[in-house]
Amino acid sequence: WGCPHDALYTPSVTLARLMAMPGFAYAPGSYVNHLTWNAARRVNGVVLRGADGTETTLSAETVALAGGALSSARIMLESVRRASGEVLTLPGLMDNQQILLPFVNLGMIGKASDPRSYQYHQVCLEFAGREPRQAVHAQLTTLKTGVAHPVIQSLPMDFAAATRVFRLLRSTLGVANVNLHDTRRPDCTATIEPQRSGATFLRLTYVPAADDAAQIARANERVRSALGALGCIVPPGMSHIRPKGASVHYAGLIPMGGAAAPLTATADGKSADVDGVWFADGVTFPFLPAKNITFTLMANAVRVARAMT
């Protein structure tokens, strides 16, 4: 539900506006399980599933799926299974590789830390690649409002001394969140597994690219060098490489813009399989840049909405 001051965008901001509009209905406590369509493959229903497993069908002539890349993919996979009994596997799952590099800003030693001045990711860095798609993106986050206890506890001294040292160092501490791009590959997939409860389990398979290790090493070195030029040091052995396929930026399972094929979309987000179904999230992105795609998702959703009308 995000920030109470709306400093960070979350769907609750849009939901609050929609709730004030006539004709809008919100269905809390349930989720979209699958869609239904007629013999002409025209969508005619949205099936909601409640916490107790009960299903309710709402009639629909047009549906915009915007639940996020994984949810929209699961809904379509489940819809196909309900309509034909076929369990499909979607190729092309993409996810940003993320590397966390803790650093110390030596110029901030002993300076006061004011949490009210904190802004999430105050500084962004971009490192050009051999081609625009290969650019590396990094965001620098300070530790002004981070949890202090884990750092204090790890210092090799008693609590009182560790607290004093931490106060001197707090303004110096930060983390570089480094992101790499990703491309669609056939061995990165999503499929569904029906459960006894009637729900569907989404299973993801992710295989890193062949040059993944080299990309990570190259990005690490470039970010360390940049931080060094800014007067910061990166303590050795403290970087954390997050496992791929376990992030928040997913895309690519129902790609748009290519030749018409099953479970793809047109360039404006319209389903190539079912008339009246549109995709307004990252499931249609055919490429995933290193940069956080939140604003791109928002702009694309507006574009799809205009195409729908």
C-alpha positions, -999 to 999 in steps of 0.1 A, spaced: 0 0 0 31 23 -1 38 57 14 9 75 32 21 107 16 21 92 -20 58 99 -23 62 66 -40 37 54 -65 17 23 -57 -15 10 -72 -35 22 -42 -30 57 -55 -48 49 -87 -74 27 -69 -84 56 -47 -91 77 -78 -111 49 -94 -132 43 -64 -146 78 -68 -157 72 -104 -193 60 -112 -195 25 -126 -163 13 -110 -164 -18 -88 -136 -32 -67 -136 -69 -57 -114 -73 -26 -106 -107 -13 -105 -123 -47 -83 -125 -78 -88 -132 -115 -83 -169 -120 -91 -172 -157 -110 -158 -187 -137 -174 -207 -145 -170 -244 -169 -183 -270 -165 -205 -301 -154 -175 -321 -126 -169 -295 -142 -137 -283 -138 -130 -246 -171 -132 -227 -162 -136 -190 -138 -131 -161 -137 -157 -134 -129 -145 -99 -116 -169 -73 -122 -162 -36 -100 -171 -6 -124 -201 1 -119 -214 -35 -154 -203 -47 -155 -190 -83 -177 -162 -96 -181 -153 -132 -185 -117 -144 -196 -111 -180 -171 -91 -200 -168 -79 -236 -133 -63 -232 -106 -72 -207 -73 -54 -200 -49 -76 -181 -25 -56 -160 -16 -78 -130 21 -79 -138 40 -101 -162 37 -133 -141 0 -129 -131 -11 -121 -166 8 -150 -180 -7 -174 -154 -42 -161 -162 -38 -168 -199 -22 -202 -193 -51 -212 -169 -76 -198 -194 -62 -220 -222 -63 -250 -199 -99 -244 -189 -109 -239 -225 -90 -268 -241 -75 -289 -214 -40 -281 -228 -12 -271 -204 12 -248 -223 47 -236 -215 56 -200 -224 92 -193 -234 111 -160 -231 109 -152 -193 132 -122 -186 144 -108 -153 170 -82 -144 202 -95 -129 208 -75 -97 240 -70 -78 242 -53 -44 275 -35 -37 278 -20 -2 301 10 -1 316 36 24 317 73 15 348 84 33 340 121 29 309 117 51 327 103 82 314 120 113 287 140 96 252 141 110 226 119 95 191 134 89 165 108 79 142 135 67 165 143 38 163 108 26 151 101 -9 150 66 -23 178 62 -48 192 97 -47 218 91 -74 215 70 -106 244 59 -127 244 45 -162 273 29 -180 272 27 -217 276 -7 -234 289 -17 -268 253 -10 -280 225 9 -262 208 -23 -251 238 -34 -231 239 -4 -208 243 -11 -171 222 9 -146 230 15 -109 211 33 -82 228 45 -50 209 42 -17 221 57 16 216 39 50 200 70 67 167 52 74 180 16 73 178 -7 103 208 0 125 208 -30 147 222 -56 123 252 -33 116 258 -25 152 255 -61 162 282 -72 136 309 -48 149 336 -65 170 330 -45 202 306 -40 230 271 -25 223 279 10 237 311 13 217 295 -2 186 267 23 188 291 53 190 311 40 161 279 34 140 268 70 147 301 82 132 297 60 102 260 61 95 262 89 69 290 71 51 271 38 44 253 31 12 245 4 -13 248 4 -51 219 -16 -66 233 -26 -100 210 -39 -128 218 -57 -160 196 -62 -191 180 -94 -202 168 -110 -234 142 -136 -243 156 -172 -245 137 -204 -251 150 -222 -220 136 -195 -196 99 -205 -192 67 -203 -173 40 -230 -170 12 -240 -147 6 -270 -124 -30 -276 -113 -34 -283 -76 -60 -304 -58 -76 -273 -44 -84 -262 -79 -59 -234 -79 -30 -232 -102 7 -232 -93 29 -211 -115 63 -228 -122 92 -207 -135 124 -220 -150 153 -196 -155 186 -204 -171 212 -176 -171 227 -165 -204 260 -180 -215 280 -148 -209 262 -141 -176 293 -144 -153 314 -122 -176 287 -95 -176 285 -95 -138 323 -93 -134 325 -64 -160 296 -45 -143 311 -50 -108 344 -36 -119 329 -5 -136 307 4 -107 336 -1 -82 357 22 -103 330 48 -105 324 47 -67 362 51 -62 362 82 -84 335 96 -61 356 90 -30 340 58 -19 354 24 -12 336 -10 -17 347 -34 11 359 -67 -5 338 -98 -1 305 -80 7 289 -78 -27 257 -99 -31 247 -113 -65 209 -119 -63 198 -151 -80 183 -145 -114 146 -153 -118 140 -141 -82 136 -104 -87 106 -80 -93 112 -70 -129 97 -98 -151 88 -95 -188 86 -113 -221 62 -142 -218 36 -129 -243 57 -107 -266 43 -80 -287 51 -67 -321 64 -98 -339 48 -121 -363 14 -134 -352 17 -166 -333 -1 -183 -304 1 -165 -271 16 -133 -285 3 -97 -288 1 -71 -314 23 -40 -312 -5 -22 -294 -10 -49 -268 -40 -68 -282 -40 -105 -277 -33 -125 -309 -54 -154 -295 -86 -140 -280 -105 -111 -294 -113 -84 -268 -83 -92 -245 -55 -67 -241 -23 -67 -221 -12 -35 -203 19 -47 -183 54 -61 -189 43 -95 -201 44 -81 -237 79 -65 -235 102 -82 -260 133 -69 -243 142 -59 -207 166 -30 -203 188 -26 -172 169 5 -161 139 0 -138 109 -1 -162 82 13 -139 77 45 -159 79 26 -191 52 3 -179 30 33 -170 35 50 -203 28 17 -222 -4 12 -202 -16 46 -212 -7 37 -248 -27 4 -246 -57 22 -231 -58 47 -260 -56 18 -285 -85 0 -267 -108 31 -271 
